[in-house]
Amino acid sequence: MTRLFVHGFGACAIGDGSPFVDGLAELPDVPIKEYASPAARRRYGRVARLMYVSAMRALADAQVADPSEVAVVAGTAMGELRASLELVGQIHATRGARVSPALVPNSVHNAPAGHLTIGLKNRAPSVTVSQGWLSAEAAIAAARDLLEATGFDRALVVVGDEVDATWADRLRACGAASLAAQLEAERFQEGAAALVLGREPGGRSLGTIEAAVERSDDVPARAQEILARIQAEGARPDVRLRSGAGGERLRGAVGGEVAGPGQGTSQVGALLELFRHLRGEGSCDALILGAELDELGWIRYRR
């Protein structure tokens, strides 16, 4: 599998006092005013704002001079969920007679990537992927495929989701108390995270990365196979299990430490855990694993 080089990273977190990532402090609101004009940001949904700030921070960290020539891959589990729910509500309430035109374009999953590429005056290919809480792993894999298919040298991978503070109460109201308790235990936060990846080391390289989402009838067994293959090559990676994305299911098969909670929304948490290693706080060889239903997501980082 082709490895990509990590050139830079950035994040944006909106939290309630729970930990995000040391050095990447959570904020009271999205600092979109620093990056986009009033006319542009009025069109952005919540996820688009989070992704935009994270992307701009990653591009600056990677010292990208011309972002118009960087391929873009966005990953999101739910997209602009508030806009989608409001749109459906308006359609239901008025039978389609009165629907806000601003909600229609923001209700699709690729809206955040569209706003980002317009803001960057980007002419490169752009792809949006959605694979539940494993969307970060899927986005990195899509970036690899996109660079191989198009010949572009670098890709901006940005992932994000929003969290509604009322979700747990609404779940309890409809009888889903156990799911509400699980949601609260994970302490999800609104957030987005971004990576600049390249086919070559370039002027700045923080290590290499591989990622995939695999379907399996036995996800824990498949995780064990992947770890065994890596160990057979003589490597001993630090195994990190994703909080909120099925990592607990894999503990018996591969051991490892569950990362979290408080690592942002589940799929954003994959990149936030990776950021620890990019900054030298973790090992120089890490395998980050998550699971959802019959799918295994993994990220392999080497410095």
C-alpha positions as a Markdown table, in Angstrom:
| # | Residue | x | y | z |
|---|---|---|---|---|
| 1 | Met | 0.0 | 0.0 | 0.0 |
| 2 | Thr | 1.3 | 3.5 | -0.9 |
| 3 | Arg | 2.4 | 5.6 | 2.0 |
| 4 | Leu | 1.8 | 9.3 | 2.0 |
| 5 | Phe | 4.1 | 11.9 | 3.7 |
| 6 | Val | 2.5 | 14.2 | 6.4 |
| 7 | His | 3.5 | 17.9 | 5.8 |
| 8 | Gly | 1.2 | 19.7 | 8.3 |
| 9 | Phe | -1.8 | 19.5 | 10.5 |
| 10 | Gly | -4.4 | 21.7 | 12.2 |
| 11 | Ala | -7.6 | 21.4 | 14.3 |
| 12 | Cys | -10.5 | 23.4 | 15.6 |
| 13 | Ala | -12.5 | 22.3 | 18.7 |
| 14 | Ile | -15.6 | 23.7 | 20.3 |
| 15 | Gly | -15.9 | 22.2 | 23.8 |
| 16 | Asp | -17.4 | 22.3 | 27.2 |
| 17 | Gly | -14.4 | 21.9 | 29.4 |
| 18 | Ser | -13.5 | 18.3 | 28.6 |
| 19 | Pro | -10.0 | 17.6 | 27.2 |
| 20 | Phe | -9.4 | 18.0 | 23.5 |
| 21 | Val | -5.7 | 17.8 | 22.7 |
| 22 | Asp | -2.9 | 19.4 | 24.7 |
| 23 | Gly | -1.8 | 22.4 | 22.8 |
| 24 | Leu | -4.9 | 22.5 | 20.6 |
| 25 | Ala | -7.2 | 24.2 | 23.0 |
| 26 | Glu | -10.9 | 24.2 | 22.6 |
| 27 | Leu | -12.6 | 27.5 | 21.8 |
| 28 | Pro | -15.8 | 29.2 | 22.8 |
| 29 | Asp | -16.7 | 29.6 | 19.1 |
| 30 | Val | -15.3 | 29.0 | 15.7 |
| 31 | Pro | -12.8 | 31.7 | 14.8 |
| 32 | Ile | -14.0 | 31.9 | 11.2 |
| 33 | Lys | -13.7 | 35.8 | 11.1 |
| 34 | Glu | -9.9 | 35.3 | 10.9 |
| 35 | Tyr | -10.2 | 33.4 | 7.7 |
| 36 | Ala | -13.2 | 34.3 | 5.7 |
| 37 | Ser | -15.1 | 37.4 | 4.6 |
| 38 | Pro | -18.5 | 38.3 | 6.0 |
| 39 | Ala | -20.2 | 37.6 | 2.7 |
| 40 | Ala | -18.6 | 34.1 | 2.5 |
| 41 | Arg | -19.1 | 33.0 | 6.1 |
| 42 | Arg | -22.8 | 33.9 | 6.1 |
| 43 | Arg | -23.2 | 30.9 | 3.7 |
| 44 | Tyr | -21.3 | 28.5 | 5.8 |
| 45 | Gly | -22.9 | 25.9 | 8.0 |
| 46 | Arg | -21.4 | 24.9 | 11.4 |
| 47 | Val | -19.4 | 22.0 | 9.9 |
| 48 | Ala | -18.1 | 24.1 | 7.1 |
| 49 | Arg | -16.8 | 26.7 | 9.6 |
| 50 | Leu | -15.0 | 24.1 | 11.6 |
| 51 | Met | -13.5 | 22.5 | 8.6 |
| 52 | Tyr | -12.5 | 25.8 | 7.1 |
| 53 | Val | -10.5 | 26.9 | 10.1 |
| 54 | Ser | -8.9 | 23.5 | 10.5 |
| 55 | Ala | -7.9 | 23.4 | 6.9 |
| 56 | Met | -6.4 | 26.9 | 6.9 |
| 57 | Arg | -4.4 | 26.0 | 10.0 |
| 58 | Ala | -3.1 | 22.8 | 8.4 |
| 59 | Leu | -2.1 | 24.6 | 5.2 |
| 60 | Ala | -0.2 | 27.3 | 7.2 |
| 61 | Asp | 1.5 | 24.6 | 9.2 |
| 62 | Ala | 2.6 | 22.8 | 6.0 |
| 63 | Gln | 3.7 | 26.2 | 4.5 |
| 64 | Val | 1.6 | 25.7 | 1.4 |
| 65 | Ala | 2.1 | 28.7 | -0.8 |
| 66 | Asp | -0.6 | 28.0 | -3.4 |
| 67 | Pro | -3.6 | 26.1 | -2.0 |
| 68 | Ser | -5.4 | 26.3 | -5.3 |
| 69 | Glu | -3.3 | 23.3 | -6.5 |
| 70 | Val | -3.9 | 21.0 | -3.6 |
| 71 | Ala | -6.5 | 18.2 | -4.0 |
| 72 | Val | -9.2 | 18.2 | -1.3 |
| 73 | Val | -10.8 | 15.3 | 0.5 |
| 74 | Ala | -13.4 | 15.9 | 3.1 |
| 75 | Gly | -14.7 | 13.2 | 5.5 |
| 76 | Thr | -17.8 | 13.6 | 7.6 |
| 77 | Ala | -20.2 | 11.2 | 9.3 |
| 78 | Met | -23.3 | 13.4 | 9.3 |
| 79 | Gly | -22.5 | 16.5 | 7.3 |
| 80 | Glu | -24.4 | 19.7 | 8.1 |
| 81 | Leu | -26.9 | 17.8 | 10.3 |
| 82 | Arg | -28.6 | 20.8 | 11.7 |
| 83 | Ala | -29.3 | 22.2 | 8.2 |
| 84 | Ser | -30.5 | 18.8 | 7.0 |
| 85 | Leu | -32.9 | 18.4 | 10.0 |
| 86 | Glu | -34.2 | 22.0 | 9.6 |
| 87 | Leu | -34.8 | 21.4 | 5.9 |
| 88 | Val | -36.8 | 18.3 | 6.4 |
| 89 | Gly | -38.8 | 20.0 | 9.1 |
| 90 | Gln | -39.7 | 22.9 | 6.8 |
| 91 | Ile | -40.7 | 20.5 | 4.1 |
| 92 | His | -42.9 | 18.6 | 6.5 |
| 93 | Ala | -44.4 | 21.7 | 8.1 |
| 94 | Thr | -45.2 | 23.5 | 4.9 |
| 95 | Arg | -45.5 | 20.5 | 2.5 |
| 96 | Gly | -42.7 | 22.0 | 0.5 |
| 97 | Ala | -44.4 | 25.4 | 0.0 |
| 98 | Arg | -41.9 | 27.4 | 2.0 |
| 99 | Val | -38.3 | 26.2 | 2.2 |
| 100 | Ser | -35.2 | 28.3 | 2.9 |
| 101 | Pro | -33.0 | 28.4 | -0.2 |
| 102 | Ala | -29.9 | 28.6 | 2.1 |
| 103 | Leu | -30.7 | 25.2 | 3.6 |
| 104 | Val | -30.9 | 23.3 | 0.3 |
| 105 | Pro | -27.2 | 23.5 | -0.7 |
| 106 | Asn | -26.0 | 23.1 | 2.9 |
| 107 | Ser | -28.0 | 19.9 | 3.4 |
| 108 | Val | -25.7 | 17.8 | 1.2 |
| 109 | His | -22.5 | 16.2 | 2.6 |
| 110 | Asn | -20.1 | 17.8 | 0.2 |
| 111 | Ala | -21.2 | 21.4 | 1.1 |
| 112 | Pro | -18.3 | 22.0 | 3.5 |
| 113 | Ala | -15.8 | 20.9 | 0.9 |
| 114 | Gly | -17.5 | 23.2 | -1.7 |
| 115 | His | -17.3 | 26.2 | 0.6 |
| 116 | Leu | -13.6 | 25.4 | 1.3 |
| 117 | Thr | -12.6 | 25.0 | -2.3 |
| 118 | Ile | -14.3 | 28.2 | -3.3 |
| 119 | Gly | -12.6 | 30.1 | -0.4 |
| 120 | Leu | -9.2 | 28.7 | -1.5 |
| 121 | Lys | -9.9 | 29.4 | -5.2 |
| 122 | Asn | -9.0 | 25.8 | -5.6 |
| 123 | Arg | -8.9 | 24.2 | -9.0 |
| 124 | Ala | -7.8 | 20.7 | -8.0 |
| 125 | Pro | -10.1 | 17.7 | -7.6 |
| 126 | Ser | -12.3 | 17.5 | -4.6 |
| 127 | Val | -14.0 | 14.5 | -3.0 |
| 128 | Thr | -16.2 | 14.0 | 0.0 |
| 129 | Val | -16.5 | 10.7 | 1.7 |
| 130 | Ser | -18.8 | 9.5 | 4.5 |
| 131 | Gln | -18.2 | 6.2 | 6.3 |
| 132 | Gly | -19.7 | 6.8 | 9.7 |
| 133 | Trp | -17.2 | 7.2 | 12.6 |
| 134 | Leu | -14.5 | 5.8 | 10.3 |
| 135 | Ser | -14.7 | 8.7 | 7.9 |
| 136 | Ala | -11.2 | 9.9 | 8.8 |
| 137 | Glu | -9.6 | 6.6 | 7.8 |
| 138 | Ala | -11.7 | 6.6 | 4.6 |
| 139 | Ala | -10.7 | 10.1 | 3.8 |
| 140 | Ile | -7.0 | 9.4 | 4.1 |
| 141 | Ala | -7.4 | 6.3 | 1.9 |
| 142 | Ala | -9.4 | 8.4 | -0.6 |
| 143 | Ala | -6.6 | 11.0 | -0.7 |
| 144 | Arg | -4.1 | 8.3 | -1.6 |
| 145 | Asp | -6.3 | 7.1 | -4.4 |
| 146 | Leu | -7.0 | 10.6 | -5.6 |
| 147 | Leu | -3.3 | 11.5 | -5.8 |
| 148 | Glu | -2.5 | 8.3 | -7.6 |
| 149 | Ala | -5.3 | 8.8 | -10.1 |
| 150 | Thr | -4.8 | 12.5 | -10.9 |
| 151 | Gly | -1.1 | 13.0 | -10.6 |
| 152 | Phe | -1.4 | 15.9 | -8.1 |
| 153 | Asp | 1.4 | 16.1 | -5.6 |
| 154 | Arg | -0.5 | 17.0 | -2.4 |
| 155 | Ala | -3.9 | 16.6 | -0.8 |
| 156 | Leu | -5.7 | 18.4 | 2.0 |
| 157 | Val | -7.7 | 16.0 | 4.1 |
| 158 | Val | -10.2 | 17.6 | 6.5 |
| 159 | Val | -12.7 | 15.8 | 8.7 |
| 160 | Gly | -15.4 | 17.2 | 10.9 |
| 161 | Asp | -18.8 | 16.8 | 12.5 |
| 162 | Glu | -21.1 | 18.8 | 14.8 |
| 163 | Val | -22.6 | 17.7 | 18.1 |
| 164 | Asp | -26.0 | 19.0 | 19.3 |
| 165 | Ala | -26.0 | 19.4 | 23.1 |
| 166 | Thr | -29.6 | 18.4 | 23.3 |
| 167 | Trp | -29.1 | 15.0 | 21.6 |
| 168 | Ala | -28.9 | 13.0 | 24.8 |
| 169 | Asp | -32.1 | 14.5 | 26.2 |
| 170 | Arg | -33.9 | 13.9 | 23.0 |
| 171 | Leu | -32.8 | 10.3 | 22.9 |
| 172 | Arg | -34.0 | 9.7 | 26.4 |
| 173 | Ala | -37.4 | 11.3 | 25.5 |
| 174 | Cys | -37.9 | 8.8 | 22.7 |
| 175 | Gly | -37.0 | 5.8 | 24.9 |
| 176 | Ala | -33.3 | 5.4 | 23.9 |
| 177 | Ala | -31.8 | 5.9 | 27.4 |
| 178 | Ser | -28.9 | 3.5 | 26.9 |
| 179 | Leu | -27.8 | 5.2 | 23.7 |
| 180 | Ala | -28.1 | 8.6 | 25.5 |
| 181 | Ala | -25.9 | 7.3 | 28.3 |
| 182 | Gln | -23.3 | 6.1 | 25.8 |
| 183 | Leu | -23.3 | 9.4 | 24.0 |
| 184 | Glu | -22.8 | 11.3 | 27.3 |
| 185 | Ala | -20.0 | 8.9 | 28.3 |
| 186 | Glu | -18.1 | 9.6 | 25.2 |
| 187 | Arg | -18.2 | 13.3 | 25.9 |
| 188 | Phe | -18.3 | 14.2 | 22.2 |
| 189 | Gln | -17.3 | 17.7 | 21.1 |
| 190 | Glu | -17.8 | 19.7 | 18.0 |
| 191 | Gly | -14.6 | 19.7 | 16.1 |
| 192 | Ala | -12.7 | 19.3 | 12.9 |
| 193 | Ala | -9.1 | 18.2 | 12.0 |
| 194 | Ala | -7.0 | 18.5 | 8.9 |
| 195 | Leu | -3.8 | 17.0 | 7.4 |
| 196 | Val | -1.7 | 18.1 | 4.4 |
| 197 | Leu | -0.4 | 14.9 | 2.7 |
| 198 | Gly | 2.0 | 14.5 | -0.2 |
| 199 | Arg | 3.4 | 11.8 | -2.4 |
| 200 | Glu | 6.9 | 13.1 | -1.7 |
| 201 | Pro | 8.6 | 14.3 | 1.5 |
| 202 | Gly | 8.7 | 17.9 | 0.2 |
| 203 | Gly | 10.2 | 20.7 | 2.2 |
| 204 | Arg | 8.8 | 19.4 | 5.5 |
| 205 | Ser | 7.9 | 15.9 | 6.5 |
| 206 | Leu | 6.5 | 14.7 | 9.8 |
| 207 | Gly | 6.5 | 11.1 | 8.9 |
| 208 | Thr | 4.5 | 8.7 | 6.7 |
| 209 | Ile | 0.9 | 7.5 | 6.9 |
| 210 | Glu | -1.3 | 4.7 | 5.6 |
| 211 | Ala | -5.0 | 4.2 | 6.2 |
| 212 | Ala | -7.9 | 2.0 | 5.1 |
| 213 | Val | -11.4 | 0.9 | 6.0 |
| 214 | Glu | -11.9 | -2.9 | 5.6 |
| 215 | Arg | -15.1 | -4.9 | 5.7 |
| 216 | Ser | -14.8 | -8.2 | 7.6 |
| 217 | Asp | -17.1 | -10.9 | 9.1 |
| 218 | Asp | -14.8 | -10.9 | 12.2 |
| 219 | Val | -13.5 | -7.4 | 12.8 |
| 220 | Pro | -11.4 | -8.3 | 15.9 |
| 221 | Ala | -9.7 | -11.2 | 14.1 |
| 222 | Arg | -8.9 | -9.0 | 11.1 |
| 223 | Ala | -7.3 | -6.4 | 13.4 |
| 224 | Gln | -5.2 | -9.2 | 14.9 |
| 225 | Glu | -4.1 | -10.2 | 11.4 |
| 226 | Ile | -3.0 | -6.7 | 10.6 |
| 227 | Leu | -1.0 | -6.3 | 13.8 |
| 228 | Ala | 0.5 | -9.8 | 13.3 |
| 229 | Arg | 1.6 | -8.9 | 9.8 |
| 230 | Ile | 3.2 | -5.7 | 11.0 |
| 231 | Gln | 5.0 | -7.5 | 13.8 |
| 232 | Ala | 6.2 | -10.1 | 11.4 |
| 233 | Glu | 8.1 | -7.4 | 9.6 |
| 234 | Gly | 10.0 | -6.7 | 12.8 |
| 235 | Ala | 8.0 | -3.6 | 13.9 |
| 236 | Arg | 6.4 | -3.1 | 17.3 |
| 237 | Pro | 3.9 | -0.3 | 16.9 |
| 238 | Asp | 2.1 | 1.5 | 19.7 |
| 239 | Val | -1.5 | 0.2 | 19.4 |
| 240 | Arg | -4.1 | 2.9 | 20.1 |
| 241 | Leu | -7.8 | 2.0 | 20.1 |
| 242 | Arg | -10.4 | 4.6 | 19.2 |
| 243 | Ser | -12.8 | 5.8 | 21.9 |
| 244 | Gly | -16.4 | 6.0 | 20.5 |
| 245 | Ala | -15.6 | 4.2 | 17.3 |
| 246 | Gly | -15.6 | 0.6 | 18.5 |
| 247 | Gly | -12.1 | 0.4 | 19.9 |
| 248 | Glu | -13.3 | -1.4 | 23.0 |
| 249 | Arg | -14.3 | -4.3 | 20.8 |
| 250 | Leu | -10.7 | -4.8 | 19.7 |
| 251 | Arg | -8.9 | -4.8 | 23.0 |
| 252 | Gly | -9.1 | -8.5 | 23.6 |
| 253 | Ala | -7.7 | -9.2 | 20.1 |
| 254 | Val | -4.8 | -6.7 | 20.0 |
| 255 | Gly | -4.4 | -5.2 | 23.4 |
| 256 | Gly | -3.6 | -1.6 | 23.3 |
| 257 | Glu | -4.9 | 1.4 | 25.1 |
| 258 | Val | -8.3 | 3.0 | 24.4 |
| 259 | Ala | -7.6 | 6.7 | 23.5 |
| 260 | Gly | -10.2 | 9.1 | 24.9 |
| 261 | Pro | -12.8 | 10.1 | 25.8 |
| 262 | Gly | -12.9 | 13.7 | 25.0 |
| 263 | Gln | -11.1 | 13.3 | 21.7 |
| 264 | Gly | -13.7 | 15.2 | 19.7 |
| 265 | Thr | -16.4 | 13.5 | 17.7 |
| 266 | Ser | -15.4 | 9.9 | 17.1 |
| 267 | Gln | -14.1 | 10.1 | 13.6 |
| 268 | Val | -12.3 | 13.4 | 14.3 |
| 269 | Gly | -10.7 | 11.6 | 17.2 |
| 270 | Ala | -8.7 | 9.4 | 14.8 |
| 271 | Leu | -6.7 | 12.4 | 13.6 |
| 272 | Leu | -6.4 | 14.0 | 17.0 |
| 273 | Glu | -4.8 | 10.8 | 18.3 |
| 274 | Leu | -2.5 | 10.9 | 15.3 |
| 275 | Phe | -1.6 | 14.5 | 16.1 |
| 276 | Arg | -0.1 | 13.3 | 19.4 |
| 277 | His | 2.4 | 11.2 | 17.5 |
| 278 | Leu | 3.0 | 13.9 | 14.9 |
| 279 | Arg | 4.1 | 16.2 | 17.7 |
| 280 | Gly | 6.4 | 13.6 | 19.2 |
| 281 | Glu | 4.3 | 13.0 | 22.2 |
| 282 | Gly | 3.7 | 9.3 | 21.2 |
| 283 | Ser | 5.9 | 6.7 | 19.7 |
| 284 | Cys | 7.5 | 6.9 | 16.3 |
| 285 | Asp | 5.4 | 3.9 | 15.1 |
| 286 | Ala | 1.7 | 3.8 | 15.8 |
| 287 | Leu | -1.3 | 1.8 | 14.7 |
| 288 | Ile | -4.6 | 3.5 | 15.4 |
| 289 | Leu | -7.6 | 1.1 | 15.2 |
| 290 | Gly | -11.4 | 1.7 | 15.2 |
| 291 | Ala | -14.4 | -0.4 | 14.3 |
| 292 | Glu | -18.0 | 0.2 | 13.3 |
| 293 | Leu | -20.5 | -2.6 | 12.6 |
| 294 | Asp | -18.6 | -5.0 | 10.2 |
| 295 | Glu | -15.9 | -2.5 | 9.3 |
| 296 | Leu | -12.4 | -2.0 | 10.6 |
| 297 | Gly | -10.6 | 1.3 | 10.2 |
| 298 | Trp | -6.9 | 1.6 | 10.8 |
| 299 | Ile | -4.2 | 4.3 | 10.5 |
| 300 | Arg | -0.5 | 3.4 | 10.5 |
| 301 | Tyr | 1.9 | 6.2 | 11.3 |
| 302 | Arg | 5.7 | 6.0 | 11.1 |
| 303 | Arg | 8.2 | 8.8 | 11.8 |
